[in-house]
Amino acid sequence: MSDVASRTELAKVVHLVGSSFAPSAVVINRGSMQGVKPGDKYLFFAYGPEIVDPDSGANLGRLELVRGRGEVVHVQDHLATVRSIERRPARTGRRIIRESNDLLSFVQLGRGKIIEEELPADESVPFEGVGTGDLAKPI
């Protein structure tokens, strides 16, 4: 297979890492020998139905059912591990300050110990609906 052909062929999901329902990462059948590098980004999808233009009757192609986007985090010769880069907005990042119900602090200070927590502005989302055999193309 030529170098150009190996780069233009779509990669396939060959393994799911973590839950098969919502994997934290996936493994694709492309690696350093095919030019994949850490930090490369991929769009994961499966093919849906053929779409026909209702006015002209022309076949517009197969619909791509997007499963998510990911970034390569580990590369082997013929495999790469890809982690989801999809983010879900949470409530805006905020700091929570509260008193603990620590009895010792209450006795010594007359109040509970102050606890501060930083909550992130958004959170990562695992791949949703991706499965073995789904396709991946560089983005």
DSSP file (Angstrom, degrees, kcal/mol; ACC not computed):
  #  RESIDUE AA STRUCTURE BP1 BP2  ACC     N-H-->O    O-->H-N    N-H-->O    O-->H-N    TCO  KAPPA ALPHA  PHI   PSI    X-CA   Y-CA   Z-CA
    1    1 A M              0   0    0      0, 0.0     2,-0.0     0, 0.0     0, 0.0   0.000 360.0 360.0 360.0 135.1    0.0    0.0    0.0
    2    2 A S     >  -     0   0    0      1,-0.1     4,-2.3     4,-0.0     5,-0.2  -0.303 360.0-114.8 -73.0 160.0    1.4    3.4   -0.9
    3    3 A D  H  > S+     0   0    0      1,-0.2     4,-1.4     2,-0.2     5,-0.1   0.887 117.6  50.7 -61.5 -39.6    2.1    6.1    1.7
    4    4 A V  H  > S+     0   0    0      1,-0.2     4,-1.6     2,-0.2    -1,-0.2   0.917 109.8  49.8 -65.0 -43.3   -0.6    8.3    0.2
    5    5 A A  H  > S+     0   0    0      1,-0.2     4,-1.9     2,-0.2    -2,-0.2   0.900 108.3  52.8 -63.0 -41.1   -3.2    5.5    0.2
    6    6 A S  H  < S+     0   0    0     -4,-2.3    -1,-0.2     1,-0.2    -2,-0.2   0.812 111.2  47.5 -67.0 -27.9   -2.5    4.6    3.9
    7    7 A R  H  < S+     0   0    0     -4,-1.4    -1,-0.2    -3,-0.2    -2,-0.2   0.777 114.4  44.9 -82.0 -26.1   -3.0    8.2    4.9
    8    8 A T  H  < S+     0   0    0     -4,-1.6    -2,-0.2    -5,-0.1    -1,-0.2   0.700  91.5  95.8 -92.5 -19.6   -6.3    8.7    3.0
    9    9 A E  S  < S-     0   0    0     -4,-1.9     2,-0.2    -5,-0.2     0, 0.0  -0.416  84.5-109.3 -66.2 145.0   -7.9    5.4    4.0
   10   10 A L        -     0   0    0     -2,-0.1   127,-0.2   127,-0.1     2,-0.1  -0.537  28.5-126.8 -76.2 141.5  -10.2    5.7    7.0
   11   11 A A  E     -A  136   0A   0    125,-2.2   125,-2.3    -2,-0.2     2,-0.4  -0.460  21.5-138.5 -79.2 159.6   -9.0    4.2   10.3
   12   12 A K  E     -A  135   0A   0    123,-0.2    17,-1.7    -2,-0.1     2,-0.5  -0.934  15.6-115.5-121.4 146.4  -11.3    1.7   12.2
   13   13 A V  E     +B   28   0A   0    121,-2.7   120,-3.0    -2,-0.4    15,-0.2  -0.687  37.0 170.5 -75.1 124.3  -12.1    1.4   15.8
   14   14 A V  E     +     0   0A   0     13,-3.1     2,-0.3    -2,-0.5    14,-0.2   0.519  60.3  19.5-114.8 -10.6  -10.6   -1.9   16.9
   15   15 A H  E     -B   27   0A   0     12,-1.2    12,-2.7   116,-0.1     2,-0.4  -0.972  61.3-140.8-160.5 143.7  -11.0   -1.8   20.7
   16   16 A L  E     -B   26   0A   0     -2,-0.3     2,-0.5    10,-0.2    10,-0.2  -0.913  16.6-146.0-107.6 134.9  -12.9    0.2   23.4
   17   17 A V  E     -B   25   0A   0      8,-2.9     7,-1.5    -2,-0.4     8,-1.2  -0.886  67.3 -11.3-102.7 124.6  -11.2    1.2   26.6
   18   18 A G  S    S+     0   0    0     -2,-0.5    -2,-0.1     5,-0.2     2,-0.0  -0.650 122.2  15.7  89.8-148.4  -13.4    1.2   29.7
   19   19 A S        -     0   0    0      3,-0.4    -2,-0.1    -2,-0.3     5,-0.0  -0.334  60.8-144.0 -62.9 135.8  -17.2    0.8   29.4
   20   20 A S  S    S+     0   0    0      1,-0.2    -1,-0.1     2,-0.2   109,-0.1   0.731 101.9  55.6 -72.7 -20.1  -18.5   -0.5   26.1
   21   21 A F  S    S+     0   0    0      1,-0.2   108,-1.0   107,-0.1    -1,-0.2   0.901 132.5   3.5 -76.3 -42.8  -21.5    1.9   26.5
   22   22 A A  S    S-     0   0    0    106,-0.2    -3,-0.4   107,-0.1    -1,-0.2  -0.604  83.7-160.9-143.8  76.7  -19.4    5.1   27.0
   23   23 A P        -     0   0    0      0, 0.0   104,-1.9     0, 0.0    -5,-0.2  -0.275  17.7-144.6 -66.0 145.5  -15.7    4.3   26.6
   24   24 A S  S    S+     0   0    0     -7,-1.5    60,-1.0   102,-0.2     2,-0.3   0.734  84.4   1.5 -77.6 -23.5  -13.2    6.7   27.9
   25   25 A A  E     -BC  17  83A   0     -8,-1.2    -8,-2.9    58,-0.2     2,-0.3  -0.973  65.6-147.0-155.5 162.5  -10.9    6.0   25.0
   26   26 A V  E     -BC  16  82A   0     56,-2.5    56,-3.3    -2,-0.3     2,-0.5  -0.923  13.4-132.4-131.2 159.6  -10.8    3.9   21.8
   27   27 A V  E     -BC  15  81A   0    -12,-2.7   -13,-3.1    -2,-0.3   -12,-1.2  -0.950  21.0-160.6-113.3 132.3   -8.0    2.2   19.9
   28   28 A I  E     -BC  13  80A   0     52,-2.5    52,-1.5    -2,-0.5     2,-0.6  -0.751  28.4-115.5-109.8 160.3   -7.7    2.6   16.1
   29   29 A N  S    S+     0   0    0    -17,-1.7     2,-0.3    -2,-0.3    50,-0.2  -0.174  88.0  87.0 -89.4  42.5   -5.9    0.5   13.6
   30   30 A R        +     0   0    0     -2,-0.6    -2,-0.2    50,-0.1    46,-0.2  -0.995  49.4 156.6-136.9 142.1   -3.4    3.2   12.7
   31   31 A G    > > -     0   0    0     46,-0.4     5,-2.2    -2,-0.3     3,-1.7  -0.633  59.6 -53.4-144.1-158.0   -0.1    3.9   14.3
   32   32 A S  G > 5S+     0   0    0     44,-2.7     3,-1.5    47,-0.3    45,-0.2   0.810 126.0  62.6 -61.3 -30.8    3.3    5.5   13.8
   33   33 A M  G 3 5S+     0   0    0     44,-2.3    -1,-0.3    43,-0.3    45,-0.1   0.720 107.0  45.6 -67.9 -19.3    4.0    3.3   10.8
   34   34 A Q  G < 5S-     0   0    0     -3,-1.7    -1,-0.3    43,-0.4    -2,-0.2   0.234 128.2 -97.8-104.9  10.8    1.0    5.1    9.1
   35   35 A G  T < 5S+     0   0    0     -3,-1.5     2,-0.2     1,-0.3    -3,-0.2   0.554  70.7 151.2  89.4   8.5    2.1    8.5   10.2
   36   36 A V      < -     0   0    0     -5,-2.2    -1,-0.3    40,-0.1    -2,-0.1  -0.549  20.9-175.2 -76.2 138.2   -0.1    8.9   13.3
   37   37 A K    >   -     0   0    0     -2,-0.2     3,-2.1    37,-0.0    35,-0.3  -0.937  35.7 -87.7-131.0 153.4    1.4   11.1   16.1
   38   38 A P  T 3  S+     0   0    0      0, 0.0    35,-0.2     0, 0.0     3,-0.1  -0.358 116.1  33.1 -55.8 138.2    0.3   12.1   19.6
   39   39 A G  T 3  S+     0   0    0     33,-2.5    34,-0.1     1,-0.4    -3,-0.0   0.185  82.9 136.1  97.0 -16.8   -2.0   15.1   19.4
   40   40 A D    <   -     0   0    0     -3,-2.1    32,-3.0    31,-0.1    -1,-0.4  -0.357  47.0-139.1 -61.2 145.8   -3.5   14.1   16.1
   41   41 A K  E     -D   71   0A   0     30,-0.2    98,-2.3    -3,-0.1     2,-0.3  -0.876  18.6-169.6-113.9 144.3   -7.3   14.6   16.1
   42   42 A Y  E     -DE  70 138A   0     28,-2.5    28,-2.4    -2,-0.4     2,-0.5  -0.954  19.2-140.3-132.4 149.0  -10.0   12.3   14.7
   43   43 A L  E     -DE  69 137A   0     94,-2.8    94,-2.2    -2,-0.3     2,-0.4  -0.944  23.1-150.6-103.9 127.2  -13.7   12.4   14.0
   44   44 A F  E     +DE  68 136A   0     24,-3.2    23,-3.4    -2,-0.5    24,-1.2  -0.843  29.8 146.3-102.8 135.9  -15.4    9.1   14.7
   45   45 A F  E     -DE  66 135A   0     90,-2.5    90,-2.8    -2,-0.4     2,-0.3  -0.970  36.5-139.9-157.3 167.1  -18.5    8.1   12.8
   46   46 A A  E     -D   65   0A   0     19,-1.5    19,-3.4    -2,-0.3     2,-0.4  -0.932  37.3-103.3-127.3 155.5  -20.6    5.3   11.3
   47   47 A Y  E     -D   64   0A   0     -2,-0.3    17,-0.2    17,-0.2     3,-0.1  -0.646  37.3-172.5 -82.5 136.2  -22.3    5.5    7.9
   48   48 A G  E     -     0   0A   0     15,-3.8     3,-0.1    -2,-0.4    -1,-0.1  -0.071  41.6 -40.1-101.5-152.7  -26.1    6.0    7.9
   49   49 A P  E     -     0   0A   0      0, 0.0    14,-2.4     0, 0.0    -1,-0.3  -0.246  62.9 -96.3 -74.3 161.2  -28.5    5.9    5.0
   50   50 A E  E     -D   62   0A   0     12,-0.2     2,-0.5    -3,-0.1    12,-0.2  -0.578  41.0-140.4 -69.5 137.7  -28.0    7.2    1.5
   51   51 A I  E     -D   61   0A   0     10,-2.9     9,-3.3    -2,-0.3    10,-0.7  -0.906  14.2-162.3-108.3 130.6  -29.5   10.7    1.2
   52   52 A V  E     -D   59   0A   0     -2,-0.5     7,-0.2     7,-0.2     6,-0.1  -0.927  25.2-117.0-113.9 133.5  -31.4   11.7   -1.9
   53   53 A D     >  -     0   0    0      5,-3.0     4,-2.3    -2,-0.4     5,-0.1  -0.541  20.6-147.3 -66.6 122.6  -32.2   15.3   -2.8
   54   54 A P  T  4 S+     0   0    0      0, 0.0    -1,-0.2     0, 0.0    -2,-0.0   0.771  93.3  44.6 -67.3 -24.2  -36.0   15.5   -2.9
   55   55 A D  T  4 S+     0   0    0      1,-0.1    -2,-0.0     3,-0.1    -3,-0.0   0.928 128.1  21.4 -84.5 -48.5  -36.0   18.1   -5.7
   56   56 A S  T  4 S-     0   0    0      2,-0.1     3,-0.1     1,-0.0    -1,-0.1   0.691  90.7-131.0 -95.5 -19.2  -33.5   16.7   -8.1
   57   57 A G     <  +     0   0    0     -4,-2.3     2,-0.1     1,-0.3     3,-0.0   0.483  55.6 149.8  79.7   1.7  -33.5   13.0   -7.1
   58   58 A A        -     0   0    0     -6,-0.1    -5,-3.0    -5,-0.1     2,-0.6  -0.421  54.4-115.7 -70.7 141.8  -29.7   13.1   -7.0
   59   59 A N  E     -D   52   0A   0     -7,-0.2    -7,-0.2     1,-0.1     3,-0.1  -0.693  27.4-170.5 -76.8 119.9  -27.9   10.8   -4.6
   60   60 A L  E     -     0   0A   0     -9,-3.3     2,-0.2    -2,-0.6    -8,-0.2   0.522  44.3-103.7 -91.2  -7.5  -26.1   13.2   -2.1
   61   61 A G  E     -D   51   0A   0    -10,-0.7   -10,-2.9     2,-0.0     2,-0.3  -0.522  50.0 -42.7 112.8 178.6  -24.1   10.4   -0.5
   62   62 A R  E     -D   50   0A   0    -12,-0.2     2,-0.2    -2,-0.2   -12,-0.2  -0.668  57.8-116.6 -87.3 138.1  -24.2    8.5    2.8
   63   63 A L  E     -     0   0A   0    -14,-2.4   -15,-3.8    -2,-0.3     2,-0.6  -0.528  22.1-136.1 -71.2 133.5  -24.9   10.4    6.0
   64   64 A E  E     -D   47   0A   0     -2,-0.2     2,-0.9   -17,-0.2   -17,-0.2  -0.849  10.4-151.0 -93.0 119.5  -22.1   10.3    8.5
   65   65 A L  E     -D   46   0A   0    -19,-3.4   -19,-1.5    -2,-0.6     2,-0.2  -0.799  20.3-137.9 -92.2 102.8  -23.5    9.6   12.0
   66   66 A V  E     +D   45   0A   0     -2,-0.9   -21,-0.3   -21,-0.2     3,-0.1  -0.405  26.7 178.5 -70.8 130.5  -20.9   11.4   14.3
   67   67 A R  E     -     0   0A   0    -23,-3.4    61,-1.3     1,-0.4     2,-0.3   0.580  57.2 -71.9-103.6 -17.4  -19.9    9.5   17.4
   68   68 A G  E     -D   44   0A   0    -24,-1.2   -24,-3.2    59,-0.1    -1,-0.4  -0.871  41.4 -92.0 149.3 178.0  -17.4   12.0   18.7
   69   69 A R  E     +D   43   0A   0     -2,-0.3    16,-2.4   -26,-0.2    17,-0.7  -0.948  38.7 178.8-126.7 147.3  -14.0   13.6   18.4
   70   70 A G  E     -DF  42  84A   0    -28,-2.4   -28,-2.5    -2,-0.3     2,-0.4  -0.946  23.1-132.2-148.2 167.7  -10.8   12.5   19.9
   71   71 A E  E     -DF  41  83A   0     12,-2.7    12,-2.6    -2,-0.3     2,-0.3  -0.973  32.5-111.4-124.8 135.8   -7.1   13.2   20.3
   72   72 A V  E     + F   0  82A   0    -32,-3.0   -33,-2.5    -2,-0.4    10,-0.3  -0.482  37.2 169.8 -67.0 126.2   -4.3   10.6   20.0
   73   73 A V  E     +     0   0A   0      8,-2.9     2,-0.3     1,-0.3     9,-0.2   0.564  65.9  24.2-113.5 -16.2   -2.7   10.1   23.5
   74   74 A H  E     - F   0  81A   0      7,-1.4     7,-2.8   -37,-0.1     2,-0.4  -0.973  64.7-162.8-152.9 136.3   -0.5    7.1   22.8
   75   75 A V  E     + F   0  80A   0     -2,-0.3     5,-0.2     5,-0.2     2,-0.2  -0.971   9.0 175.4-125.8 134.8    1.0    5.6   19.6
   76   76 A Q        -     0   0    0      3,-3.2   -44,-2.7    -2,-0.4   -43,-0.3  -0.637  53.4 -83.7-117.6-177.9    2.4    2.2   18.8
   77   77 A D  S    S+     0   0    0    -46,-0.2   -44,-2.3    -2,-0.2   -46,-0.4   0.920 123.0   4.2 -56.1 -47.5    3.6    0.9   15.5
   78   78 A H  S    S+     0   0    0    -47,-0.2     2,-0.3   -48,-0.2    -1,-0.2   0.241 125.8  61.0-125.9  12.0    0.1   -0.1   14.1
   79   79 A L        -     0   0    0    -50,-0.2    -3,-3.2   -43,-0.1   -47,-0.3  -0.959  53.3-168.6-136.9 153.5   -2.2    1.1   16.9
   80   80 A A  E     -CF  28  75A   0    -52,-1.5   -52,-2.5    -2,-0.3     2,-0.5  -0.993  16.9-138.7-142.6 141.1   -3.1    4.4   18.5
   81   81 A T  E     -CF  27  74A   0     -7,-2.8    -8,-2.9    -2,-0.3    -7,-1.4  -0.861  21.9-165.0 -98.9 130.6   -5.2    5.2   21.6
   82   82 A V  E     -CF  26  72A   0    -56,-3.3   -56,-2.5    -2,-0.5     2,-0.3  -0.966   4.7-157.1-123.5 127.7   -7.5    8.1   21.3
   83   83 A R  E     -CF  25  71A   0    -12,-2.6   -12,-2.7    -2,-0.4   -58,-0.2  -0.811  31.4-100.7-103.5 143.9   -9.2    9.9   24.1
   84   84 A S  E     - F   0  70A   0    -60,-1.0   -14,-0.3    -2,-0.3    -1,-0.1  -0.316  27.2-172.1 -60.8 139.1  -12.4   12.0   23.7
   85   85 A I        +     0   0    0    -16,-2.4   -15,-0.2    39,-0.1     2,-0.2   0.265  45.8 122.9-112.8   7.2  -12.0   15.7   23.4
   86   86 A E        -     0   0    0    -17,-0.7    39,-2.2    39,-0.4     2,-0.4  -0.470  46.1-160.2 -68.5 140.4  -15.7   16.4   23.6
   87   87 A R  E     -G  124   0B   0     37,-0.2    37,-0.2    -2,-0.2    -2,-0.1  -0.943  10.7-151.7-124.3 145.6  -16.7   18.7   26.4
   88   88 A R  E     -G  123   0B   0     35,-3.0    35,-2.2    -2,-0.4     2,-0.2  -0.973  26.9-120.0-115.5 125.0  -20.0   19.3   28.1
   89   89 A P  E     -G  122   0B   0      0, 0.0    33,-0.2     0, 0.0     2,-0.2  -0.447  31.3-170.4 -65.3 130.8  -20.6   22.7   29.6
   90   90 A A        -     0   0    0     31,-1.7     3,-0.1     1,-0.3    31,-0.0  -0.441  48.7 -59.1 -99.7-176.9  -21.3   22.5   33.3
   91   91 A R  S    S-     0   0    0     -2,-0.2    -1,-0.3     1,-0.1     3,-0.1  -0.347  84.4 -73.5 -57.1 153.1  -22.4   25.4   35.3
   92   92 A T        -     0   0    0      1,-0.1    -1,-0.1    -3,-0.1    29,-0.1  -0.137  66.5 -82.3 -52.7 146.6  -19.8   28.1   35.0
   93   93 A G        +     0   0    0     -3,-0.1     2,-0.3    25,-0.1    -1,-0.1  -0.185  65.0 169.6 -50.6 137.1  -16.7   27.4   36.9
   94   94 A R  E     -H  119   0C   0     25,-1.1    25,-2.9    -3,-0.1     2,-0.5  -0.971  34.5-124.2-150.9 163.0  -17.1   28.4   40.5
   95   95 A R  E     -H  118   0C   0     -2,-0.3     2,-0.5    23,-0.2    23,-0.2  -0.941  20.4-155.1-112.2 130.9  -15.6   28.2   43.9
   96   96 A I  E     -H  117   0C   0     21,-2.7    21,-2.4    -2,-0.5     2,-0.5  -0.920   8.3-171.2-106.9 129.0  -17.5   26.8   46.8
   97   97 A I  E     +H  116   0C   0     -2,-0.5     2,-0.3    19,-0.2    19,-0.2  -0.984  19.6 153.5-120.3 124.7  -16.6   27.8   50.3
   98   98 A R  E     -H  115   0C   0     17,-2.5    17,-3.4    -2,-0.5     2,-0.4  -0.953  42.4-110.1-145.3 163.3  -18.2   26.0   53.2
   99   99 A E  E     -H  114   0C   0     -2,-0.3    15,-0.2    15,-0.2     2,-0.1  -0.787  32.5-132.1 -94.6 139.9  -17.7   25.1   56.8
  100  100 A S        -     0   0    0     13,-3.0    12,-0.1    -2,-0.4    -1,-0.0  -0.391  14.7-124.7 -81.5 167.4  -17.0   21.5   57.6
  101  101 A N        +     0   0    0     11,-0.1     2,-0.6    -2,-0.1    -1,-0.1  -0.083  56.8 148.6-101.3  34.1  -18.8   19.7   60.4
  102  102 A D     >  -     0   0    0      1,-0.2     4,-1.9    11,-0.1    11,-0.2  -0.592  38.3-155.2 -71.4 113.7  -15.4   18.8   61.9
  103  103 A L  H  > S+     0   0    0     -2,-0.6     4,-2.4     1,-0.2     5,-0.2   0.860  89.8  55.5 -62.2 -39.5  -16.1   18.7   65.7
  104  104 A L  H  > S+     0   0    0      1,-0.2     4,-2.6     2,-0.2     5,-0.2   0.926 108.9  46.9 -62.1 -45.9  -12.5   19.4   66.7
  105  105 A S  H  > S+     0   0    0      1,-0.2     4,-3.1     2,-0.2     6,-0.8   0.891 111.5  52.6 -61.8 -38.8  -12.3   22.6   64.6
  106  106 A F  H  X S+     0   0    0     -4,-1.9     4,-1.6     4,-0.2    -2,-0.2   0.913 111.7  45.1 -64.6 -41.9  -15.6   23.7   66.1
  107  107 A V  H  < S+     0   0    0     -4,-2.4    -2,-0.2     2,-0.2    -1,-0.2   0.918 120.6  39.5 -67.1 -43.8  -14.4   23.2   69.6
  108  108 A Q  H  < S+     0   0    0     -4,-2.6    -2,-0.2    -5,-0.2    -3,-0.2   0.902 132.3  22.1 -74.8 -41.8  -11.0   24.9   69.0
  109  109 A L  H  < S-     0   0    0     -4,-3.1    -3,-0.2     2,-0.4    -2,-0.2   0.542  98.7-117.6-106.0 -10.0  -12.2   27.8   66.7
  110  110 A G  S  < S+     0   0    0     -4,-1.6     2,-0.3    -5,-0.5    -4,-0.2   0.555  92.8  55.3  80.3   6.0  -15.9   28.1   67.6
  111  111 A R  S    S-     0   0    0     -6,-0.8    -2,-0.4    -9,-0.1    -1,-0.2  -0.966  94.2 -83.2-157.5 167.9  -16.7   27.2   64.0
  112  112 A G        -     0   0    0     -2,-0.3     2,-0.1     1,-0.1   -11,-0.1  -0.304  55.4 -87.6 -73.2 160.7  -16.1   24.5   61.5
  113  113 A K        -     0   0    0    -11,-0.2   -13,-3.0   -14,-0.1     2,-0.4  -0.456  45.9-114.8 -67.2 139.1  -13.0   24.3   59.3
  114  114 A I  E     -H   99   0C   0    -15,-0.2     2,-0.4    -2,-0.1   -15,-0.2  -0.644  32.4-166.6 -79.9 129.6  -13.3   26.3   56.1
  115  115 A I  E     -H   98   0C   0    -17,-3.4   -17,-2.5    -2,-0.4     2,-0.4  -0.970   2.9-164.2-119.6 130.2  -13.2   24.2   52.9
  116  116 A E  E     -H   97   0C   0     -2,-0.4     2,-0.4   -19,-0.2   -19,-0.2  -0.939   6.0-174.3-114.1 136.9  -12.8   25.6   49.5
  117  117 A E  E     -H   96   0C   0    -21,-2.4   -21,-2.7    -2,-0.4     2,-0.5  -0.995  15.4-147.3-129.9 136.7  -13.5   23.7   46.3
  118  118 A E  E     -H   95   0C   0     -2,-0.4   -23,-0.2   -23,-0.2   -25,-0.1  -0.901  14.1-159.7 -98.3 126.1  -12.9   24.7   42.7
  119  119 A L  E     -H   94   0C   0    -25,-2.9   -25,-1.1    -2,-0.5    -2,-0.0  -0.913  22.8-116.1-105.2 132.5  -15.4   23.3   40.3
  120  120 A P        -     0   0    0      0, 0.0   -26,-0.1     0, 0.0     3,-0.1  -0.245  12.8-128.1 -66.8 154.4  -14.4   23.1   36.6
  121  121 A A  S    S+     0   0    0    -28,-0.1   -31,-1.7     1,-0.1     2,-0.3   0.792  90.3   5.3 -72.7 -28.4  -16.3   25.2   34.0
  122  122 A D  E     -G   89   0B   0    -33,-0.2     2,-0.3   -30,-0.1    -1,-0.1  -0.943  69.4-139.5-147.7 170.8  -16.8   22.2   31.8
  123  123 A E  E     -G   88   0B   0    -35,-2.2   -35,-3.0    -2,-0.3     2,-0.1  -0.953  25.8-103.0-135.8 152.3  -16.2   18.4   31.9
  124  124 A S  E     -G   87   0B   0     -2,-0.3   -37,-0.2   -37,-0.2   -39,-0.1  -0.392  29.4-145.4 -74.9 153.9  -15.1   15.8   29.5
  125  125 A V        -     0   0    0    -39,-2.2   -39,-0.4    -2,-0.1     3,-0.1  -0.970  13.7-127.4-119.7 130.2  -17.6   13.5   27.9
  126  126 A P        -     0   0    0      0, 0.0  -102,-0.2     0, 0.0     2,-0.1  -0.246  45.9 -77.6 -67.5 165.9  -16.8    9.9   27.0
  127  127 A F        -     0   0    0   -104,-1.9     2,-0.5   -59,-0.1   -59,-0.1  -0.403  50.4-147.0 -60.8 141.2  -17.4    8.7   23.5
  128  128 A E        -     0   0    0    -61,-1.3  -106,-0.2  -106,-0.1     3,-0.1  -0.960  69.0  -9.0-119.2 121.1  -21.1    8.0   23.0
  129  129 A G  S    S+     0   0    0   -108,-1.0     2,-0.2    -2,-0.5    -1,-0.1   0.476  88.5 143.5  79.0   1.4  -22.4    5.2   20.8
  130  130 A V        +     0   0    0    -63,-0.3     2,-0.3  -109,-0.2    -1,-0.3  -0.506  25.0 177.4 -74.3 143.8  -18.9    4.4   19.3
  131  131 A G    >   -     0   0    0     -2,-0.2     3,-2.3    -3,-0.1  -118,-0.3  -0.933  38.9 -72.8-142.6 166.3  -18.3    0.8   18.6
  132  132 A T  T 3  S+     0   0    0     -2,-0.3  -118,-0.2     1,-0.3     3,-0.1  -0.366 119.8  29.8 -57.6 133.2  -15.8   -1.6   17.2
  133  133 A G  T 3  S+     0   0    0   -120,-3.0    -1,-0.3     1,-0.4  -119,-0.1   0.204  86.7 130.8  97.2 -15.5  -15.8   -1.2   13.4
  134  134 A D    <   -     0   0    0     -3,-2.3  -121,-2.7  -121,-0.1    -1,-0.4  -0.269  57.1-114.3 -64.0 162.2  -16.8    2.5   13.4
  135  135 A L  E     -AE  12  45A   0    -90,-2.8   -90,-2.5  -123,-0.2     2,-0.4  -0.618  23.1-160.9-104.1 158.7  -14.6    4.7   11.3
  136  136 A A  E     -AE  11  44A   0   -125,-2.3  -125,-2.2   -92,-0.2   -92,-0.2  -0.999   5.5-174.4-138.9 134.5  -12.3    7.5   12.1
  137  137 A K  E     - E   0  43A   0    -94,-2.2   -94,-2.8    -2,-0.4  -127,-0.1  -0.981  33.7-102.8-128.8 145.7  -10.9   10.3    9.8
  138  138 A P  E       E   0  42A   0      0, 0.0   -96,-0.3     0, 0.0   -98,-0.0  -0.319 360.0 360.0 -62.6 142.6   -8.3   12.9   10.6
  139  139 A I              0   0    0    -98,-2.3   -97,-0.2    -2,-0.0   -99,-0.0   0.316 360.0 360.0-126.8 360.0   -9.6   16.4   11.4
